[in-house]
């Protein structure tokens, strides 16, 4: 195989597709929408952190003092009746008011009235007011412990990293799932374009292959490599947009510093998803070769898209027992590995040897699939204008010497 020719085909394919309007819209417009959606809450958050809220105590159980919150101070204004508090809210004197019902001690009934729900700082301040109002003589440390009775700390056993409860735990738990879903999404949106591209090469470049001695494996491999690089570019830009959106969320929370990112998950995603995409691309190319035309190739490839998303239907079973033998076997099957292996990583500590086995089987499957598609392409090019019969397909796959087309 001439890798220079393979790379030339890949480069030509990549540059021809990367300038298309569809690619530009899907690659840049959608991620921009994600970033804007993440930024809008920050830009629109104009509420005063020292806003005033009303408190109506119908139970008579609260101390008449007006405490403030811990981290973000708020002012509390007492009112004797709900009518007075509502009048103050309408006049804009208070953002909203909390009504402590007469049966609060027995039933814990509370009602908040306002144009919008109170933000986390306001909620903390109102809860703190209730605690101090019920036990004004209690020491401050007791109120702090009641506010946070347990401090949960999570640790990623594989890396020994300690995670803060909240954003980091969510990031570590959801990153493998998000990457697996992204892989399935990329397959369903791009597979339909691979088979027609191979059909176009078969229809338009058969004579060129003869004149340039371009081997089928070089043409097929180059087309798959170019289309795969195109998809990787799109996925990379999407992930960059997701990182920007997550950074905006992190900044908006005011946590400070940098979150602990599960880089090992990203590494395994690359090692599993890249060969996974090449495998599905090879299968799509093979279906395109044996189909009768471009439209038929697109329809047949739609069935392959169903296979691509089929691992999602197994997630419930894998979630119940991520380390079971059945889950392990399913996650090393090449067509299922990228989605199921990543999903298992969000549920449990998957042994590294299982991930390595899945990666090796994927790359072996890719090599075999590309070789098979090249044989089919050669046989199809020699029968220009005709459709390969089942016997012709078996004969092409059984040919030992490929030769130049």
C-alpha positions, 0 to 999 in steps of 0.5 A: 500500500502506498501511504502517500497516495492514501494520504492524498486521497484523504486530504482531497476528501477532507478539504472538499468537505470542510468548506461545505455549507452543511459542515460549517453550519453543523460545526460552528452554529450549533456549538455557538448556540450551546455557548450562548445558552450557557452564557445567558443566565450569567448575563441576565443575572442582575439580581442584587445579592443584598436584596431585601426579602419579607418574612411573615411569621403567623406561627409566633415561634420565631425570634423577632430578630432579623438574621442575615445569611452566611455567604451572601447577605440579604436583608429580612423585613418582618411584616405582621400580615400577608397583606402588608408583605404583598403590598411591599412586594408590589411596590418593589420594596422586597423581592418576595416574602416567606410566610411561616404558617400557623402550623409550622411547628407541627407540619412545617408549612411554608409558602414563598410569594414572589415574581420569580423563585429565590436564587440559592443565596436567598434560599440559604438566607431564608433557611438561616433565618428560620434556624436562628429564629427557632433557636436564637441562643444556640451557638453559631457552630450548631447552626452551621452544622444544621445547615450542612449536617454531612460533608460528602467527599467523593474519590475517583478510585482509579486516579485517587482524585478527591472531588468536591460535591456538586459540579466535579462529581457531576462532571466525572459521572456524566463525562463518559455518558456524554461522550458515548452519546456524542459518538452515537450522534456523530454516527447517525448524522454522518454515516449516510454520507459515506456510502454515497461518497464511495458510490461516487468514486466508483462511478466517476473514478474507475478510469482514473484508478486504471490510469494512476494505478491507484489501488482500491485499498488506497482509495477506500482507506483514503476516503474513510480517513478523510471523512473520519478526520472531518468528523473528528474535527467536528467533534473536537469543535463541539467538545471545545464549545462544551468545555467553554459552556462548562467553564461558564457554569463553573465561573457562575457558581463562584467556586474558584480555581479549576475543576478536576477534569477526568482526562483519562476518560477523554483519552479512552474516548479517543482510543475507542471512538476513533477506531469505532467510527472507522469501523462503522465507516468501513461497513457503510462503505461496504454497503455502498459498494454492493448497493445499486445506486447512491439513493439506495446506498443512503437507504441501506446505510440507514439500517447501519445507523440503527445498529450504531444506536442499538447499544443505547437500548442495552444501557438499562441492563448495563446500569444494573450490573456494569461489572457482570460478565454479560456487560463485559462481553457486550462492551468488547464487541467492536460494534458496541464497544465505544458506547458501552465501554464508556458508559460502564466507566460512569457506573464503575471502575472498569479494569484497564485490560477490558478497555485495552481488549476492546481497543485492540479488537476494534483496530483489528476489525477496522483492518479486516473491514477496510481490506474486505471493502477494498476487495468489494470495490475492486470487483464492483469497479470491474463490473461497472454498471452492474450490481454485485450478486451474492455469489460475486460478493463471496467470490470477491471476499475470497480473492486472495490477491488484490492487485491494482484495479 
